[in-house]
Amino acid sequence: MKRICKNCQSRLTRGVKVCPYCGTVDPLSGDKDSETPRTVEALKSFAQNQPVPVKKLRCFIGEDSSEPLAFGIFSEGDEFTVFKNKAVGSREIVYRGKNEAEAVEKVYQRLQKELMIRRSAQVGVSLHEFDKNTKRSTNYKKVLASAGTLLCAAAVVVLGVFSIVSLFSPKTPKAGYYNYNGSYYYSQNGNWYLYDVNEGWVDVIPDDKLKNNSSKYFNDSSYSENYDIKDFRDSEYYIPDLGDHQGNGDVDIVPSSEPEIDGDW
């Protein structure tokens, strides 16, 4: 019987208590809906069981915060407010009302997303290091150990043809921002980078689904502050003049003086 996380559908090993991919506690037990926090106190309890303090993800449960890019929930009397701060200081009100369960669910879903982004960034960097150190030597050892002289020669020919086809194959993704599984990626000169809420941009090896269908997830070559991430051009990985034709990214932004009701995170 396959062991699948009830929240993110990742394959799990026997006996896990916390999903290593999304942070869900007891990912194999119970019904997903019964595990979803319905109160602010239950949400706090969920947050305390996560491998990373949620305030490092800019999530504030039960308190207001003016920190840029922070999100969370707080109450005033019997009214609950779910908020999201912009990088420039303005604020979006995602929910305001007396339905505590509805308000908590909105924060819970966003928090799950941030936990998955952090985990995928860590896994991606690990895979990248493994690939650099072992992939090339492992492939050649398999070729040399599995065939005689004629088979080796044939393998060299096949690999040569494959390399030539790959070299001229128009698979290099367009330079710019991609939105895949709720996470922002940036492709530059065939390399991929993932935005992590705490560490900023990190280099990763993405899923084959993203690499092979990149056009499906392409957002834009230019940066927009609506992404709620840092401009890739400000990262250590950005290399100018790659032909991505990005604009200068300067946008005149006037913070709203009144909260804006917006259900879109």
C-alpha positions in Angstrom: 0.0 0.0 0.0 1.4 3.4 -1.0 2.0 5.9 1.7 0.9 9.3 0.4 0.8 12.6 2.4 -2.9 13.5 2.7 -2.0 17.2 2.1 0.6 17.4 -0.7 0.3 13.9 -2.1 4.1 13.2 -1.8 5.3 9.6 -1.3 6.3 9.0 2.3 8.4 6.4 4.1 7.1 4.1 6.9 6.5 5.7 10.3 6.9 9.4 9.5 5.3 11.8 11.9 5.8 15.0 9.9 5.7 15.2 6.1 9.2 16.3 5.0 7.8 18.1 1.9 4.9 20.2 3.3 5.3 20.0 7.1 1.9 18.3 7.8 1.8 16.6 11.2 0.7 12.9 11.1 0.4 13.0 7.3 -0.9 9.4 7.1 -3.6 9.5 9.8 -7.2 10.7 9.8 -9.2 12.7 7.4 -7.7 15.8 5.9 -10.7 18.0 6.6 -10.8 16.9 10.3 -7.1 17.9 10.6 -7.6 21.4 9.2 -7.5 24.0 12.0 -10.9 25.7 12.6 -9.9 28.2 15.3 -7.0 30.6 15.9 -5.8 28.5 18.8 -5.8 25.4 16.7 -3.8 27.2 14.0 -1.3 28.3 16.7 -1.0 24.6 17.7 -0.4 23.6 14.1 2.3 26.3 13.7 4.1 25.2 16.8 4.6 21.7 15.3 6.3 22.9 12.2 10.0 22.4 11.6 10.5 26.2 11.1 9.1 29.0 13.3 6.3 30.5 11.3 7.4 34.0 12.0 10.4 33.3 9.9 7.9 32.8 7.1 6.4 36.2 8.0 3.2 34.6 9.4 1.6 36.2 12.4 -1.2 34.3 14.2 -3.3 36.2 16.7 -1.4 39.4 16.3 -1.2 42.3 13.8 2.1 43.1 12.1 3.3 45.9 9.9 6.3 44.0 8.7 6.7 44.1 4.8 5.3 40.9 3.1 3.9 39.7 6.4 0.5 37.9 6.5 -1.6 36.5 9.2 -4.8 36.8 11.3 -5.9 38.8 14.4 -9.2 39.5 16.1 -10.9 42.6 17.4 -13.9 41.7 19.5 -15.8 39.0 17.6 -14.4 40.1 14.2 -11.5 38.4 12.5 -9.1 40.0 10.0 -6.8 38.2 7.6 -4.2 40.5 6.1 -1.3 40.5 3.7 1.2 43.3 3.6 2.9 44.6 0.4 6.6 45.2 0.2 6.0 48.9 -0.3 4.0 49.3 3.0 0.4 49.0 1.8 -1.9 46.3 3.0 -4.5 44.0 1.5 -7.4 42.7 3.6 -8.0 39.1 2.5 -10.9 38.6 4.9 -12.8 40.5 7.6 -15.8 39.1 9.3 -17.1 36.9 12.2 -16.6 33.5 10.6 -13.5 32.3 12.5 -13.2 29.0 10.6 -13.3 30.7 7.2 -10.7 33.2 8.3 -8.4 30.6 9.8 -8.6 28.4 6.7 -7.3 31.2 4.5 -4.2 31.7 6.7 -3.8 27.9 7.0 -3.7 27.4 3.2 -1.2 30.3 2.7 1.0 28.9 5.5 1.0 25.4 3.9 2.1 27.0 0.7 5.0 28.9 2.3 6.1 25.7 4.1 6.1 23.8 0.8 8.1 26.6 -0.9 10.8 26.4 1.8 11.0 22.6 1.7 11.1 22.5 -2.1 13.9 25.0 -2.1 16.0 22.9 0.4 15.4 19.7 -1.6 16.2 21.5 -4.9 19.5 22.7 -3.6 20.4 19.3 -2.3 19.6 17.7 -5.7 21.7 20.3 -7.4 24.8 19.5 -5.3 24.3 15.8 -5.8 24.0 16.3 -9.6 27.2 18.3 -9.8 29.2 15.8 -7.9 28.0 12.4 -9.0 25.9 12.4 -12.1 28.6 12.6 -14.7 30.9 10.0 -13.3 28.0 7.6 -12.6 26.8 7.7 -16.1 30.2 6.9 -17.6 30.8 4.1 -15.2 27.6 2.4 -16.2 28.5 2.7 -19.9 32.0 1.2 -19.4 30.9 -1.6 -17.1 28.0 -2.8 -19.1 29.4 -3.5 -22.6 32.5 -4.8 -24.5 34.5 -2.9 -27.1 31.8 -3.0 -29.8 29.0 -2.0 -27.4 31.1 0.8 -26.0 31.7 2.1 -29.5 28.0 1.9 -30.3 27.2 3.7 -27.0 29.7 6.5 -27.9 28.0 7.0 -31.2 24.5 7.0 -29.7 25.6 9.4 -27.0 27.2 11.7 -29.6 24.1 11.8 -31.7 22.0 12.4 -28.6 24.3 15.3 -27.5 24.1 16.9 -31.0 20.3 16.6 -31.0 20.2 18.1 -27.5 22.5 20.9 -28.4 20.3 22.1 -31.3 17.0 21.2 -29.7 14.9 24.4 -29.0 14.3 23.4 -25.4 16.0 26.2 -23.6 13.3 28.0 -21.6 12.6 31.6 -22.1 14.3 33.9 -19.6 11.8 35.2 -17.0 9.4 34.3 -14.2 7.5 31.1 -14.0 4.7 30.1 -11.6 4.7 26.4 -10.9 2.7 24.7 -8.1 2.2 28.0 -6.4 6.0 28.8 -6.3 7.9 31.4 -8.3 10.8 30.2 -10.4 13.2 32.2 -12.7 14.9 30.7 -15.7 18.2 32.2 -17.0 20.3 30.8 -19.7 18.9 27.3 -19.1 19.4 27.4 -15.4 16.6 27.5 -12.9 16.1 29.4 -9.6 13.4 29.2 -6.9 12.4 32.0 -4.6 12.5 31.1 -0.9 10.7 33.4 1.5 13.7 33.3 3.9 16.8 32.8 1.8 15.7 34.7 -1.4 16.6 33.2 -4.7 18.3 29.8 -4.7 19.5 27.7 -7.6 17.6 24.4 -8.1 16.9 21.6 -10.5 13.1 21.7 -11.1 10.7 18.9 -11.7 10.7 17.4 -15.2 7.1 18.6 -15.6 8.3 22.2 -15.3 11.4 21.7 -17.5 9.5 19.9 -20.3 6.5 22.1 -20.2 8.0 25.5 -19.3 5.9 27.5 -21.7 2.8 26.4 -19.8 4.0 28.0 -16.6 5.6 31.1 -18.0 4.5 34.4 -16.4 6.5 37.2 -17.9 10.1 38.3 -18.6 9.6 41.5 -16.6 9.4 41.8 -12.8 6.1 42.9 -11.1 5.7 43.8 -7.5 2.4 41.9 -7.6 4.5 38.7 -7.4 5.4 39.5 -3.8 8.9 38.3 -4.3 12.2 40.0 -4.7 13.3 41.1 -8.2 15.6 38.3 -9.6 17.9 41.1 -11.0 18.8 41.9 -7.4 20.1 38.4 -6.7 23.6 37.1 -6.9 22.7 34.8 -9.8 21.5 37.5 -12.2 23.7 37.9 -15.3 23.0 40.9 -17.5 22.6 40.8 -21.3 21.2 37.3 -21.5 18.7 38.4 -24.1 15.8 38.3 -21.7 14.8 41.9 -22.7 13.5 42.8 -19.2 12.4 46.3 -18.6 13.9 48.4 -15.9 11.2 47.3 -13.5 10.7 50.8 -12.1 7.0 51.2 -11.2 5.4 54.2 -9.5 3.5 52.8 -6.6 1.2 54.7 -4.4 0.3 52.8 -1.3 -3.4 52.6 -0.7 -4.7 54.7 2.2 -7.7 52.4 2.7 -7.6 48.6 3.1 -8.5 46.8 -0.1 -10.8 43.8 0.1 -9.2 41.1 -2.0 -9.7 37.3 -1.7 -6.7 36.5 -3.8 -3.4 35.8 -2.0 
